[in-house]
């Protein structure tokens, strides 16, 4: 399928990119690594008048320690750069491990962290060719009044399938959002709307510029597990991120559990974290924690795998992640 016609503009600064976005007011899109956008353009999921290419904006391409001792990552830093960064590998192991599960090396070579966090939501009724979609009435995500995944559904159920957001939320990351008029910093878990039609809070003249991970997350242990059709490259059909801190006696002091691909945004499971905190890991504890996560998961049948199976696998994935994180016997 050929790309639609559009004008490509390459700004010289983030501020200029935001000004162009504001000028076109919803008729322009951002091109970062392009691994998702190009596919969407070919399928006519987006028909922008202008594509704003950020490649070459060194102001958004960095991985460094920030003034507070945490980690600052420019939105245009590639996943390959992060995967090979000593700061990430040595101090933020859960993120380093999750990066290796995103797609395949050739995609991580060009895909960016900003692009991964800003992924659009997905649905088997939406992510098809324009010809295929034309056989059905327009769904909510296409501006219609129907949901083909849920009978009599009242809103879009498209799923956010980014791999990195659950891990970064568990690490208590923040994001810096910039516009032509200024900037704001918000917790990453507040970046997502939970609405399939519009998965994040970015305004038409804003871009995600930086990801910040606090120094308090340095040295934390954790793991990310995902379910996918093809083990080598697919988006997650279910994902679980776990981050914990333990004391010398083996008691869990702090814990975070975040689910991915279970809804239109990542889903935190505070009750699971509460069960873990102030306890030593046991087989029974892991079983109780897994039940809490399964109870929180409410997937619908709009991805290429049975929703009830995906929900059950949340518990399995969580126990796998905890056993790896806590160095428990995988058969116990």
Secondary structure as the mmCIF struct_conf table of DSSP 4:
data_model
#
loop_
_struct_conf.conf_type_id
_struct_conf.id
_struct_conf.beg_label_comp_id
_struct_conf.beg_label_asym_id
_struct_conf.beg_label_seq_id
_struct_conf.end_label_comp_id
_struct_conf.end_label_asym_id
_struct_conf.end_label_seq_id
HELX_LH_PP_P HELX_LH_PP_P1 UNK A 2 UNK A 5
STRN STRN1 UNK A 7 UNK A 9
BEND BEND1 UNK A 12 UNK A 13
HELX_RH_AL_P HELX_RH_AL_P1 UNK A 14 UNK A 24
TURN_TY1_P TURN_TY1_P1 UNK A 25 UNK A 26
BEND BEND2 UNK A 27 UNK A 27
STRN STRN2 UNK A 28 UNK A 31
BEND BEND3 UNK A 32 UNK A 33
TURN_TY1_P TURN_TY1_P2 UNK A 35 UNK A 36
HELX_RH_AL_P HELX_RH_AL_P2 UNK A 37 UNK A 42
TURN_TY1_P TURN_TY1_P3 UNK A 43 UNK A 44
BEND BEND4 UNK A 45 UNK A 45
BEND BEND5 UNK A 49 UNK A 49
STRN STRN3 UNK A 50 UNK A 53
TURN_TY1_P TURN_TY1_P4 UNK A 55 UNK A 56
HELX_RH_3T_P HELX_RH_3T_P1 UNK A 58 UNK A 60
STRN STRN4 UNK A 63 UNK A 65
TURN_TY1_P TURN_TY1_P5 UNK A 67 UNK A 68
BEND BEND6 UNK A 69 UNK A 70
STRN STRN5 UNK A 71 UNK A 74
TURN_TY1_P TURN_TY1_P6 UNK A 75 UNK A 76
STRN STRN6 UNK A 78 UNK A 78
HELX_RH_AL_P HELX_RH_AL_P3 UNK A 79 UNK A 83
TURN_TY1_P TURN_TY1_P7 UNK A 84 UNK A 84
HELX_RH_AL_P HELX_RH_AL_P4 UNK A 86 UNK A 91
HELX_RH_AL_P HELX_RH_AL_P5 UNK A 93 UNK A 99
TURN_TY1_P TURN_TY1_P8 UNK A 100 UNK A 101
BEND BEND7 UNK A 102 UNK A 103
HELX_RH_AL_P HELX_RH_AL_P6 UNK A 105 UNK A 108
TURN_TY1_P TURN_TY1_P9 UNK A 109 UNK A 110
STRN STRN7 UNK A 112 UNK A 112
HELX_RH_AL_P HELX_RH_AL_P7 UNK A 113 UNK A 117
TURN_TY1_P TURN_TY1_P10 UNK A 118 UNK A 118
HELX_LH_PP_P HELX_LH_PP_P2 UNK A 119 UNK A 121
STRN STRN8 UNK A 122 UNK A 122
TURN_TY1_P TURN_TY1_P11 UNK A 124 UNK A 126
BEND BEND8 UNK A 127 UNK A 128
HELX_RH_AL_P HELX_RH_AL_P8 UNK A 130 UNK A 133
TURN_TY1_P TURN_TY1_P12 UNK A 134 UNK A 135
BEND BEND9 UNK A 136 UNK A 136
STRN STRN9 UNK A 139 UNK A 139
HELX_RH_3T_P HELX_RH_3T_P2 UNK A 140 UNK A 142
TURN_TY1_P TURN_TY1_P13 UNK A 143 UNK A 143
BEND BEND10 UNK A 144 UNK A 145
STRN STRN10 UNK A 146 UNK A 146
BEND BEND11 UNK A 148 UNK A 150
TURN_TY1_P TURN_TY1_P14 UNK A 151 UNK A 152
BEND BEND12 UNK A 154 UNK A 155
STRN STRN11 UNK A 159 UNK A 159
BEND BEND13 UNK A 163 UNK A 163
HELX_RH_AL_P HELX_RH_AL_P9 UNK A 164 UNK A 170
TURN_TY1_P TURN_TY1_P15 UNK A 171 UNK A 172
STRN STRN12 UNK A 174 UNK A 179
TURN_TY1_P TURN_TY1_P16 UNK A 180 UNK A 181
STRN STRN13 UNK A 182 UNK A 187
HELX_RH_3T_P HELX_RH_3T_P3 UNK A 188 UNK A 190
TURN_TY1_P TURN_TY1_P17 UNK A 191 UNK A 191
STRN STRN14 UNK A 192 UNK A 192
BEND BEND14 UNK A 194 UNK A 194
BEND BEND15 UNK A 196 UNK A 198
STRN STRN15 UNK A 200 UNK A 200
TURN_TY1_P TURN_TY1_P18 UNK A 204 UNK A 205
STRN STRN16 UNK A 207 UNK A 213
HELX_RH_3T_P HELX_RH_3T_P4 UNK A 215 UNK A 217
TURN_TY1_P TURN_TY1_P19 UNK A 218 UNK A 219
STRN STRN17 UNK A 221 UNK A 227
BEND BEND16 UNK A 229 UNK A 230
TURN_TY1_P TURN_TY1_P20 UNK A 231 UNK A 233
HELX_LH_PP_P HELX_LH_PP_P3 UNK A 234 UNK A 236
BEND BEND17 UNK A 237 UNK A 237
STRN STRN18 UNK A 238 UNK A 246
TURN_TY1_P TURN_TY1_P21 UNK A 248 UNK A 249
BEND BEND18 UNK A 250 UNK A 250
STRN STRN19 UNK A 251 UNK A 260
BEND BEND19 UNK A 261 UNK A 265
STRN STRN20 UNK A 267 UNK A 268
HELX_RH_AL_P HELX_RH_AL_P10 UNK A 270 UNK A 276
TURN_TY1_P TURN_TY1_P22 UNK A 277 UNK A 278
STRN STRN21 UNK A 279 UNK A 280
HELX_RH_AL_P HELX_RH_AL_P11 UNK A 283 UNK A 296
BEND BEND20 UNK A 301 UNK A 301
BEND BEND21 UNK A 303 UNK A 305
HELX_RH_AL_P HELX_RH_AL_P12 UNK A 307 UNK A 325
TURN_TY1_P TURN_TY1_P23 UNK A 326 UNK A 327
TURN_TY1_P TURN_TY1_P24 UNK A 330 UNK A 331
#
